[in-house]
Amino acid sequence: MRYENADDLKKRAEEIAKVLGMNHIDFSRVGFIRSYGSKTRGTIARCHALGKLMQKALGIKAFYAIEFLERFNKMSKEEQDKTIIHELMHIPKCFGGGFRHHDFVCEKEVNNLHRKLISKKEVKEVNENKNYFSG
């Protein structure tokens, strides 16, 4: 396995979270990593959490890592955005090291948030164009 920081994906995730109002996510305590060489089939990305016991033992606050496997890079931008949304949804509002499971993080909710993201981006673009042409 080979790992590399994915600062570009972190920036994208920060923008998505801002638009969607995911203000509970402290991006200074979320790592974004690309991984290469995984034998896992079907997995695109994973959210890892540092649980309470490890936080206590290490004397640190909660930390999350979002890992993007090679398959992610081959996806369309829309599907990548949905995957980023999905992984961000795993981080609970308390940001305490816990993990939201797939009873909450499901395709229906990811699609709802993705539609919200697209809608808000379209409104922002219209407003920016209005300001550009009226100024």
Protein Blocks (a to p, Z undefined) as FASTA:
>chain_A
ZZdddfklmmmmmmmmmmnopakbcfklcccdddehiabehiabdcddddfklmmmnopa
cdddddddfklmmpcfklmmmmmmmmmmmpcfklnopacdfklmcfklmmmmmmmmmmmm
mmmmmmmmmmmmmZZ
